[in-house]
Each structure stands twice: as C-alpha cells, then as structure tokens.
Amino acid sequence: MSETPQERAEAARVRRRWINLGELVAVLALIISALTLWNSYRERTSTEAEHAQASAQSAMKAAILILKATPDKEGRTLSLAPRSEDQAIQSQKVSFPSKLGLSPAETSSDARIDRNWFASALVSARKEAGAPEVLGDARMPVMIETHFLVDGAEHVDRAVYEVGYATSHGFLSGTDVHLRGLSRTGPVKNEDAGQKQIDAIWATRMAAKK
C-alpha cells in the first residue's frame, strides 16, 4: 500500500526530529567531554602550582640558617650546627666588636666559637670601657658569616648573634670567661653593616654598665 503525500511528509518530519535529536546528543556529549577535559586540566594545573609553591617554600626555608650552640662542660667552646638537617656548614667567619681589637676568627668544617679567640681581649675591653667588675652572666655581640650547603647548592648567611657567657674569678688567671650559648639577633646585608651593628650594640651596652 503506497503512502499518501501527507504520510510521506510526516515520516520526513519524524526523521528530521531524530536527526536533530542525534545532533543534540552529539553536541551535549562534546560539551561534557570538553568540560571534563577542562576540569582535569585545571586540577592538574592547580596541583602542579601547589607542588611548585611547596617546593619553593621548602627551598626558601632550607636556605634560612639558624645556628644552635652546644657548650662543652668547661665552657671553653660552643660547638655550632644548623638546626635544619638539610644544611651542612662548610666554613664560618666570626667578627668581634672593634673595641676588642681582634681580627675575625675563621673555621672550616669544625664550626665553633672558642673563648681563647677573645676572652682576654673581652675582659680588657670591659675594663677600658669603665664597666664595673660584676661577675655573672653577660652577652657579647658578634657577626657570623656562614657558608653552607643545601642539596649541593651553596648559600651564605650573615647575621648578628649574641654570645652568652659568664665570668668568674680564677685563683691565678684573674677573670675567667665561660661560654654559655648563642642567640640570633637578625640578618645583615653585608660585612660593613654587620660590623657597625655589633659595634653599636657593644657601645650601648658598655655605656649602660657605667
């Protein structure tokens, strides 16, 4: 039985609707695929950015040197070591207040502060400044320049520290100096700035003791 013109027209309309529906489904699938790909890209980019930021922060943190000091039983030396296990000290230079008249003390690998470097000059400088001979705990500013490694990369830290010490009277030696510890005051831009800072701290402290 042959179709009438009306039936043929209706069948064509049905086919067009199915074609349009198929096209719509294909477009929707394409949009969903694109959104999924974009979401995956954003998540991957965000994760990579977070990892990069964490790595940068970790590297920056590792490059900040904080020294810890361990005195021996007699207070003769302070053994120095970085608080971070990722750091390895290569060499150090310790500068003293100018009034002590001392050249900087330098070490290689064996990071330390030795009282023999400055004890006699310290006692003499205190007397010349007119500071009263009061026994007990005191502090002396120093600048420490440290060359150290982090994951094979070399870094340099310059900072002002306070050496904690105590004085006592020896039977034959006069005033003895016993090292107690070390505290960080803050970083300095260069050696000249650091020297001026420790000289200013020393002058202020000696003036206050008169």
SULURFEN-V169091 format. One record per backbone hydrogen bond with DSSP energy under -1.0 kcal/mol. CO is the residue of the C=O (numbers start at 1). NH is the residue of the N-H. E is the energy in kcal/mol with one decimal. If there is no record, write none. Layout:
# SULURFEN-V169091
CO | NH | E
CO | NH | E
This chain:
# SULURFEN-V169091
4 | 8 | -2.4
5 | 9 | -2.1
6 | 10 | -2.3
7 | 11 | -2.5
8 | 12 | -1.9
9 | 13 | -2.1
10 | 14 | -2.2
11 | 15 | -2.4
12 | 16 | -2.5
13 | 17 | -2.1
14 | 18 | -2.4
15 | 19 | -2.5
16 | 20 | -2.8
17 | 21 | -2.7
18 | 22 | -2.5
19 | 23 | -2.5
20 | 24 | -2.4
21 | 25 | -2.5
22 | 26 | -2.3
23 | 27 | -2.5
24 | 28 | -2.8
25 | 29 | -2.5
26 | 30 | -2.1
27 | 31 | -2.5
28 | 32 | -2.8
29 | 33 | -2.4
30 | 34 | -2.4
31 | 35 | -2.7
32 | 36 | -2.6
33 | 37 | -2.4
34 | 38 | -2.6
35 | 39 | -2.7
36 | 40 | -2.4
37 | 41 | -2.3
38 | 42 | -2.7
39 | 43 | -2.5
40 | 44 | -2.4
41 | 45 | -2.9
42 | 46 | -2.8
43 | 47 | -2.5
44 | 48 | -2.6
45 | 49 | -2.4
46 | 50 | -2.4
47 | 51 | -2.5
48 | 52 | -2.6
49 | 53 | -2.6
50 | 54 | -2.7
51 | 55 | -2.6
52 | 56 | -2.4
53 | 57 | -2.7
54 | 58 | -2.5
55 | 59 | -2.6
56 | 60 | -2.6
57 | 61 | -2.7
58 | 62 | -2.4
59 | 63 | -1.4
61 | 64 | -1.1
66 | 83 | -2.6
68 | 81 | -1.8
70 | 79 | -2.7
72 | 75 | -1.1
75 | 179 | -3.1
76 | 115 | -2.9
77 | 72 | -1.7
78 | 113 | -1.8
79 | 70 | -2.2
81 | 68 | -2.9
84 | 87 | -1.2
88 | 149 | -2.6
90 | 109 | -1.7
91 | 147 | -2.7
92 | 107 | -2.4
93 | 145 | -2.7
94 | 105 | -2.4
95 | 143 | -2.1
97 | 100 | -1.9
98 | 101 | -2.0
105 | 94 | -3.2
107 | 92 | -2.0
108 | 110 | -2.7
109 | 111 | -2.3
111 | 80 | -2.1
113 | 78 | -2.5
114 | 117 | -1.7
115 | 118 | -1.2
115 | 119 | -3.2
118 | 122 | -3.0
119 | 123 | -2.3
120 | 124 | -2.2
121 | 125 | -2.6
122 | 126 | -2.2
123 | 127 | -1.8
124 | 128 | -2.6
125 | 129 | -1.7
126 | 131 | -2.3
127 | 130 | -1.4
132 | 134 | -2.1
136 | 167 | -1.8
138 | 165 | -2.6
140 | 163 | -3.2
142 | 161 | -3.1
143 | 95 | -3.0
144 | 159 | -1.7
145 | 93 | -2.0
146 | 157 | -2.6
147 | 90 | -3.4
147 | 91 | -1.6
148 | 155 | -3.1
149 | 88 | -1.7
150 | 153 | -2.0
153 | 150 | -2.5
155 | 148 | -2.5
157 | 146 | -3.0
158 | 188 | -2.2
159 | 144 | -2.7
160 | 185 | -3.1
160 | 186 | -1.4
161 | 142 | -2.7
162 | 183 | -1.9
163 | 140 | -1.9
164 | 180 | -3.4
164 | 181 | -1.4
165 | 138 | -3.0
166 | 178 | -2.9
168 | 176 | -3.9
174 | 170 | -4.6
176 | 168 | -1.8
178 | 166 | -2.5
181 | 164 | -2.6
183 | 162 | -3.0
186 | 160 | -2.9
190 | 194 | -2.1
191 | 195 | -2.8
192 | 196 | -2.4
193 | 197 | -1.8
194 | 198 | -2.4
195 | 199 | -2.2
196 | 200 | -2.1
197 | 201 | -2.3
198 | 202 | -2.3
199 | 203 | -2.5
200 | 204 | -2.4
201 | 205 | -2.4
202 | 206 | -2.7
203 | 207 | -2.2
204 | 208 | -1.7
